[in-house]
């Protein structure tokens, strides 16, 4: 397949297998060896580059999806003889030792500073959380970013020109024709009608590792990554619509999400590092129907609905019904997820998402919980709970919910609810730890709600829930 890329301002062409990864195209076909491959699964950040203005992992992007894009690699910043301010700051602050992670670190820092020219230390840490360094201890890297800011690095940025050619990849043999490349929703639905059962590709953050492990095969692939109609996020009346192609990064950047669905905003912020967030789509996280998926954990308590479209028309299903079993959904062979719809929670409702894992930016969680609660005069009017990474698929917790609804929130009820969630969960691995952790996190949530209702906690709503250690409550 013939692809076209604008790399570091230069138009480039290559004829490659469609699923050859962008990192290999850069290194092998274009001779740009600065981008490194470490884990090959989007966890180490050594392959970080900026594509169409967003940080991504080049090890997770198939060549055919990158066609028509603008790419910035480490070679586009400066050379060893003529370093830019950020590169020089890494050297002067001792942020470079073995150097393997350095190109990815610098591109991650550059992506941050293009979006936020005056980041706090916490914001720098978050932006670089997907980039692993085994030498420096990170503090010198953080110092390098702050030094670049102090030296006016952001003032050197030119207004970004759109250098994306938008050129679709061109088939060069019959094998390339299994890749269906619609640019509109209408085209996609027509292609699905003619090719029912085609595997749908979007962010490819799950599929690429499966391909490498020999777990993936398909006779037809439908790439929906170019369909703009399914990428928006908007509020209409009392409902919020999230396009199926919207990414976790889009949710994190959305003021609508942060205001009305702060727990889902938090779940997206915690679902992988920034480079993964910029590729992973909402629909993909749902359609995998995996117990380890983060977003369904809070989407279930939010009672999200999935809108499915085909050439025959559209239909809507509750998410709880849409997920039929492990890796199984109610999507028909000729249907495409078009959007996710959520009714805005009542003013005063509390929302919270919890996630625990071995590493903060690690994509997979060991336990995740989502809670939504409405309370009136200390009596719980409604309570919905979801759990992930403890069963084959994310689940609602009806017995725990029933233990709380209609009852007065006090210390005795909190302890009773903790016992209910521990009894309801049936993890297959590390059961005692997961039950105990779920019980503790529910206790934290309910205690915070109780204190907030008693007027003991008054905090600004613009502070992320995890940082302020309290439930998120909507402003009146």
C-alpha positions in Angstrom: 0.0 0.0 0.0 1.3 3.4 -0.9 1.1 6.0 1.9 1.9 9.7 2.1 3.2 11.5 5.2 4.4 15.0 6.0 7.3 14.3 8.4 9.1 17.2 10.0 7.6 19.5 7.3 8.7 17.3 4.4 6.3 15.4 2.2 7.3 11.7 2.1 6.0 8.6 0.4 6.5 4.9 1.1 5.1 1.6 -0.2 4.6 -0.7 2.8 2.3 -3.4 4.1 -0.8 -1.7 5.5 -0.3 -3.0 9.1 3.3 -2.1 9.2 3.6 0.1 12.2 4.5 3.8 12.0 7.6 3.3 14.1 9.0 0.9 11.5 8.1 3.2 8.6 9.9 6.1 10.3 13.0 4.0 11.1 13.2 1.6 8.1 11.6 3.4 5.2 12.3 7.0 6.0 15.7 6.6 7.8 14.7 8.4 11.0 16.2 6.4 13.8 15.6 8.8 16.7 12.2 7.2 17.4 13.0 4.1 19.5 11.0 0.9 20.2 10.9 -0.4 23.7 7.9 -2.3 24.8 6.0 -2.3 21.5 2.7 -2.0 23.4 2.4 1.7 24.2 3.6 1.4 27.8 7.2 2.8 27.7 6.9 5.9 25.5 10.2 5.5 23.7 8.4 5.7 20.4 6.5 8.9 21.2 6.0 11.3 18.3 3.5 14.0 17.6 0.9 13.2 14.9 -1.6 15.9 13.8 -0.7 17.9 16.9 -1.2 15.1 19.4 1.3 12.9 21.2 1.0 9.3 20.1 2.8 6.0 20.4 4.3 5.2 17.0 4.4 1.5 17.9 0.5 1.4 18.0 -0.3 3.1 14.7 -0.7 1.1 11.5 0.9 2.7 8.5 -2.3 2.9 6.5 -4.0 5.0 9.3 -1.0 7.4 9.4 -1.3 8.2 5.7 -2.1 11.8 5.1 -0.9 12.9 8.5 1.6 15.3 9.8 4.3 13.8 11.9 6.9 15.5 14.2 9.9 13.4 15.3 12.9 14.3 17.4 14.8 15.0 14.2 12.3 17.8 13.5 13.3 19.8 16.6 17.1 20.1 16.2 20.4 18.3 15.7 23.3 17.5 18.0 25.1 20.5 16.5 22.0 22.8 16.6 19.8 21.8 19.5 16.6 23.6 20.2 16.0 25.0 23.7 14.2 22.0 25.1 16.9 19.5 23.8 19.6 21.7 25.3 17.8 21.9 28.6 17.7 18.1 28.9 21.5 18.1 28.4 22.3 20.9 30.8 20.0 19.5 33.5 21.4 16.0 33.3 18.1 14.6 31.9 20.0 12.5 29.5 22.0 9.4 30.5 21.7 6.3 28.3 19.6 8.4 26.0 17.2 5.6 24.9 14.1 7.2 26.3 15.2 10.8 25.6 13.6 11.3 22.2 10.2 10.2 23.5 10.6 12.2 26.6 11.3 15.4 24.7 8.4 14.9 22.3 6.1 14.3 25.2 7.3 17.5 26.8 7.0 19.3 23.5 3.4 18.2 23.1 2.6 19.4 26.6 4.2 22.8 26.1 2.4 23.3 22.8 -0.9 22.9 24.7 0.1 24.4 28.1 2.9 26.9 28.0 3.1 27.3 31.8 2.6 23.8 33.3 2.8 23.0 37.0 5.1 20.3 38.2 2.1 17.9 38.6 1.0 18.7 35.0 4.6 17.9 33.8 4.5 14.6 35.7 1.2 13.7 34.2 2.2 14.6 30.6 5.4 12.4 30.9 3.7 9.6 32.8 3.7 7.3 29.8 7.5 7.7 29.3 9.7 5.3 31.3 13.3 6.2 32.2 15.6 3.7 34.0 18.5 6.1 34.6 17.7 9.6 35.7 15.1 9.2 38.4 12.9 11.7 36.5 13.6 14.8 38.7 16.2 16.0 36.3 13.8 15.5 33.4 11.2 17.6 35.1 13.8 20.2 35.8 14.7 20.3 32.1 11.1 21.0 31.1 10.8 23.8 33.6 14.2 25.2 32.5 13.0 25.2 28.9 9.9 27.1 29.9 11.9 29.6 31.9 14.2 30.2 28.9 11.3 31.1 26.7 11.0 27.9 24.7 7.2 28.4 24.2 7.8 31.8 22.7 9.7 30.2 19.9 6.7 28.1 18.7 5.2 29.2 15.4 1.5 29.1 14.7 0.9 25.5 13.7 0.2 25.2 10.0 -2.0 22.3 8.8 0.4 20.3 6.8 -1.8 17.2 6.7 -2.3 16.2 3.1 -5.3 14.0 4.0 -4.2 11.6 1.3 -5.8 8.2 1.7 -3.5 5.2 1.4 -3.6 3.7 -2.2 -3.9 0.0 -2.7 -1.0 -1.5 -4.7 -2.1 -5.1 -4.8 -5.2 -7.3 -4.3 -4.4 -8.0 -0.6 -4.6 -4.3 0.1 -8.3 -4.3 -0.9 -9.4 -6.0 2.3 -8.9 -2.6 3.9 -12.1 -0.5 3.7 -11.5 3.2 4.1 -14.7 5.3 4.5 -14.5 9.0 5.0 -18.1 9.5 6.0 -20.6 7.6 8.2 -22.8 7.0 5.1 -19.9 5.3 3.3 -19.1 3.2 6.4 -22.6 1.9 6.7 -22.8 1.1 3.0 -19.5 -0.8 3.2 -20.7 -2.7 6.3 -23.9 -3.6 4.5 -21.8 -5.1 1.7 -19.2 -6.6 4.0 -21.1 -7.7 7.2 -18.8 -8.9 9.9 -15.8 -6.7 8.8 -13.6 -6.0 11.8 -13.8 -2.3 12.8 -10.6 -0.4 13.5 -10.3 3.0 15.2 -7.6 3.7 17.8 -6.0 0.2 17.4 -4.6 0.4 20.9 -6.0 -3.1 21.7 -5.7 -4.7 18.2 -2.0 -4.0 17.5 -0.8 -5.9 20.6 -3.1 -8.8 19.6 -1.7 -8.8 16.1 1.9 -9.0 17.5 0.8 -11.9 19.7 -0.8 -13.7 16.8 -4.3 -13.4 18.3 -5.9 -11.4 15.5 -7.0 -12.1 12.0 -9.7 -10.8 9.7 -10.9 -11.2 6.2 -12.1 -7.5 6.0 -11.1 -4.5 8.0 -13.2 -1.3 8.2 -11.2 1.8 9.3 -13.4 4.4 10.9 -10.6 6.7 12.1 -11.3 9.3 9.4 -15.0 9.7 10.0 -15.5 13.2 11.6 -19.2 12.7 12.2 -18.6 10.2 15.0 -15.9 12.3 16.9 -17.9 15.1 18.5 -18.9 15.7 22.1 -21.9 17.9 22.8 -24.7 18.6 25.1 -28.3 18.8 23.8 -31.0 19.6 26.4 -30.6 17.2 29.3 -28.4 14.7 27.4 -24.7 14.5 26.6 -23.7 12.8 23.3 -20.2 11.3 22.9 -19.2 10.3 19.4 -18.0 6.7 19.1 -14.7 8.0 17.6 -14.1 10.5 20.4 -10.9 9.5 22.3 -10.1 9.5 26.0 -8.0 12.6 25.3 -11.0 14.4 23.7 -13.0 13.7 26.9 -10.1 15.0 29.1 -10.0 18.2 27.0 -13.8 18.7 27.1 -15.2 21.3 29.4 -18.6 19.7 29.0 -17.4 16.4 30.4 -15.5 18.0 33.2 -18.6 20.0 34.3 -21.4 17.5 33.9 -19.7 14.1 34.0 -16.6 14.6 36.2 -16.3 10.9 37.1 -16.2 9.9 33.4 -13.7 12.7 32.9 -11.6 11.2 35.7 -11.9 7.7 34.2 -10.6 8.9 30.9 -7.8 10.8 32.6 -6.7 7.6 34.3 -7.2 5.3 31.3 -3.6 5.0 30.1 -1.0 7.7 29.6 -1.6 10.8 27.3 -0.2 9.1 24.2 -2.6 6.2 24.6 -5.5 8.5 25.5 -5.0 10.4 22.3 -5.7 7.2 20.3 -8.0 5.0 22.4 -11.7 5.6 21.5 -14.7 5.5 23.7 -16.5 3.0 21.5 -13.4 0.8 21.4 -13.3 0.6 25.2 -16.9 -0.5 25.2 -16.9 -2.8 22.2 -14.0 -4.9 23.5 -16.4 -6.1 26.2 -13.4 -6.8 28.5 -13.6 -6.9 32.3 -10.5 -4.7 32.5 -12.0 -1.8 30.5 -12.2 1.4 32.6 -14.9 3.5 31.0 -17.8 1.0 31.3 -17.1 0.9 35.1 -18.5 4.4 35.4 -20.7 4.4 32.2 -22.8 1.6 33.8 -23.7 3.7 36.9 -24.3 6.7 34.6 -26.8 4.4 32.7 -25.2 5.2 29.4 -27.0 4.1 26.2 -25.3 2.9 23.0 -26.6 4.1 19.7 -26.0 1.6 16.8 -26.4 2.5 13.2 -26.7 0.5 10.0 -27.9 1.1 6.5 -31.3 -0.2 7.8 -31.6 2.5 10.5 -30.6 3.2 14.1 -31.4 1.6 17.4 -30.4 2.3 21.0 -29.5 -0.1 23.8 -28.6 0.4 27.4 -24.9 -0.3 27.9 -25.7 -3.0 30.4 -27.6 -4.9 27.7 -25.1 -4.1 24.9 -22.3 -6.0 26.7 -23.5 -9.6 26.4 -20.4 -11.4 27.7 -16.7 -11.5 27.6 -15.6 -10.2 24.2 -19.3 -10.4 23.1 -21.7 -7.5 22.4 -25.2 -7.1 20.9 -23.8 -5.3 17.9 -25.1 -6.8 14.7 -22.7 -7.6 11.9 -23.8 -4.6 9.7 -23.9 -2.1 12.6 -21.5 0.5 13.8 -21.5 2.2 17.2 -22.3 5.8 16.3 -22.4 7.5 19.8 -22.9 7.0 23.5 -25.7 9.0 25.1 -25.9 9.9 28.8 -28.7 11.7 30.7 -27.1 14.5 32.7 -27.2 13.5 36.4 -29.3 15.6 38.7 -27.8 18.8 40.2 -26.3 17.8 43.5 -25.6 14.2 42.5 -22.2 12.8 43.5 -20.0 10.9 41.0 -16.7 9.2 41.6 -14.4 6.9 39.7 -11.6 4.9 41.5 -8.8 2.9 39.9 -5.9 1.0 41.4 -3.1 -0.7 39.5 0.6 -1.4 39.6 1.5 1.9 37.9 -0.6 5.1 37.6 -0.3 5.5 33.8 -0.6 1.7 33.2 -3.5 1.0 30.9 -4.9 -2.0 32.8 -6.3 -1.7 36.3 -6.3 -4.3 39.0 -9.6 -2.9 40.3 -11.9 -0.1 39.2 -15.1 1.2 40.7 -17.7 3.8 39.6 -20.3 5.3 41.9 -23.3 7.7 41.3 -25.4 8.8 44.3 -28.2 11.2 44.9 -29.1 12.2 48.5 -31.9 14.2 50.0 -31.9 15.2 53.7 -29.4 12.5 54.5 -31.6 9.8 52.8 -30.1 8.2 49.8 -32.5 8.7 46.9 -30.6 6.7 44.3 -27.3 4.9 44.2 -25.7 3.1 41.3 -22.3 1.2 41.3 -20.1 -0.4 38.7 -17.1 -2.6 39.1 -14.3 -3.6 36.7 -11.3 -6.0 36.6 -13.1 -8.4 39.0 -15.3 -10.3 36.5 -15.3 -11.3 32.8 -17.0 -8.0 32.0 -17.7 -4.7 33.9 -20.8 -5.2 36.0 -23.4 -3.3 38.0 -23.7 -4.2 41.7 -27.5 -4.4 42.3 -27.2 -5.9 45.8 -24.9 -3.2 47.0 -27.1 -0.6 45.4 -30.2 -2.1 47.2 -28.3 -2.0 50.5 -28.2 1.8 50.4 -31.2 3.2 48.5 -33.9 4.7 50.7 -31.8 4.6 53.9 -30.3 7.3 56.0 -26.6 7.8 55.4 -24.7 7.3 58.7 -21.7 5.3 60.0 -23.7 2.2 60.5 -25.1 2.2 57.0 -21.6 2.8 55.6 -20.2 -0.3 57.3 -23.3 -2.3 56.1 -22.7 -1.2 52.5 -19.0 -2.1 52.7 -20.0 -5.6 53.8 -22.5 -5.8 50.9 -20.0 -4.9 48.2 -17.5 -7.4 49.6 -20.1 -10.1 49.6 -21.3 -9.3 46.1 -18.0 -9.3 44.3 -16.5 -12.6 43.2 -13.0 -11.9 41.8 -11.3 -14.9 40.4 -7.8 -13.8 41.4 -6.5 -12.0 44.5 -10.1 -12.2 45.8 -9.4 -11.2 49.4 -7.4 -8.1 48.3 -9.9 -7.0 45.7 -12.8 -7.4 48.1 -11.0 -5.5 50.8 -10.0 -2.7 48.4 -13.5 -2.3 47.0 -14.9 -2.1 50.5 -12.4 0.5 51.5 -13.0 2.6 48.4 -16.8 2.5 48.9 -16.2 3.6 52.5 -14.1 6.5 51.3 -16.8 7.6 48.9 -19.7 7.4 51.3 -17.7 9.0 54.1 -16.8 11.9 51.8 -20.5 12.3 50.8 -21.5 12.3 54.4 -19.0 14.9 55.3 -19.9 17.0 52.3 -23.6 16.9 53.3 -22.7 17.9 56.8 -20.9 20.9 55.5 -17.5 19.8 56.6 -16.0 19.7 53.1 -16.1 22.7 50.8 -13.7 22.5 47.9 -13.5 24.1 44.5 -15.1 22.0 41.7 -12.2 22.6 39.3 -9.8 20.3 41.3 -9.7 16.7 40.0 -11.5 14.3 42.2 -8.4 12.2 43.0 -6.4 15.3 44.0 -9.0 16.7 46.4 -9.8 13.3 47.9 -13.5 13.7 47.8 -16.6 13.0 45.7 -17.5 15.1 42.7 -20.7 17.0 43.1 -22.3 19.0 40.3 -22.6 22.7 40.8 -26.0 24.2 41.1 
